[in-house]
Amino acid sequence: MHFKIIVSNGHYPLEYRCSTAAEAYGCIESLSTGLLQDVSIDLDEIMEMLVAMKTGKLLGTDRHKYKILRMDGEV
């Protein structure tokens, strides 16, 4: 299981693959001060969603400019 983060970027979306929830959280945290600085991101909510994805209670989330998806299989 791994996480895929997709950031909308016009016709060229950016994709990040993270092997752990901690890595995915760090990626979103970095994006929140960079590419996604104009998007309101609640990092506590992100942490809760990542835990729910890790335990299988949530498959993903689709936000205004980004998505976080739980992917089965290796990175």
C-alpha positions, -999 to +999 in steps of 0.1 A: +000+000+000+012+035-008-002+070-012-004+090-044-007+128-043-018+145-075-016+183-078-035+199-106-012+219-128-031+228-160-026+201-186+004+187-167-007+174-133+022+166-109+022+133-091+040+122-060+042+087-047+048+081-010+054+048+007+042+059+042+016+081+057+044+102+073+060+107+040+026+117+024+020+141+053+054+157+048+047+161+011+014+179+017+031+200+044+058+211+019+032+217-008+011+239+015+040+264+017+049+261-019+028+251-049-004+250-029+002+281-008-030+297-020-051+267-009-064+264+027-050+231+040-059+219+075-029+197+084-048+181+113-075+170+089-048+157+065-033+136+093-068+121+102-075+113+065-041+096+061-047+074+091-082+065+078-066+057+044-039+036+061-065+016+080-087+011+050-116+033+061-110+058+034-098+053-002-089+089-010-099+125-010-104+150-039-098+186-030-099+218-051-063+216-064-051+182-052-060+146-045-047+121-021-053+084-030-046+051-013-030+028-037-026-010-032+007-025-043+043-013-040+055+022-049 
